[in-house]
Amino acid sequence: MSLKKIAESLGEVLPGELLQDVKKNVRGVVQGSLNKMDLVTREELNVQEKVLARTREQVESLQQRVNELEKALQDTAEP
């Protein structure tokens, strides 16, 4: 059963005040659980994805440069 269906069922059964208390308590429990999971925000994830993309580009560029230098070294070493 999905959370939405459970919430709807509770809304039909519980009186208004009790329903608000249950919602408040559930929200607190869920928020506490999420805080313990050490999750990151979407914004933090986007920033890290951009950093990773830049780093990947730099690694690829450096790898290409190393390959060019190795080839140049081999060409000068051959008679």
N, C-alpha and C positions, 0 to 999 in steps of 0.2 A: 504494500500500500504506500502510495507516495505521500510526502509531507503535506502537499496541498490538500489531498483528500482527507488526511487526518485532521488538518486544521479546519476544513469545512465541516467535518463530522463533529468536532468539538464545538464549533460555533453554533451548531444546531442544538446541541445537548446542554451546554453550560450557560448559566445566566451571565449577563453582560459583565458584571464586576468580576466574577470568578474567571471568566474568559480572559479579561484583561490581565489578571494576575498570572494566569497560566502562560499567556503570550510573553509577559515580561520575564518570567522565570525561564522559559524555554530560550528566549533571546539571550539571556545572560549565560545560560549553559552553553549554547552554541558559540557565542562570542568568546567565552573562556576556552573552549576547545580549539577554536581557530587560532587564538593567541598562542596556545601551547604548541601548535604545529609549526610555528616560526615561518609563516607564509610571507611572501613578498607581494607588494602591490603591482598592478598592471604597469604603472609608470616605472617602477624599479625594474621590472622585467624588460620593458622596452629599452630602457637605458642600457641594460646589460647586453641585450641583443645587438644594439648599435656598437658597443665596445667590442663585442665578439666579432662582428663583421669587419670592423676596422683592423683588428688584430689578425684576422684571417687574411685580409688583403696584404698586410705587411709581411706575413709569413710567406705567402705565395710570391711576393715581389722579391723577398730575400732569397727564396729557394731558386728563383729564376736567375738571380745575380750570381749565386754560388755555382749554378750549372754553367753559366757563361764563363766564370773565372776558371773553373775546372777544365773546361774545353780549351780555353786560351793557354792554360798551363800545359795541357797535353800537346797542343799544337807546337809550343815552343820547345818541348822536350823531345819531340820526334825529329830525326835527322832529315 
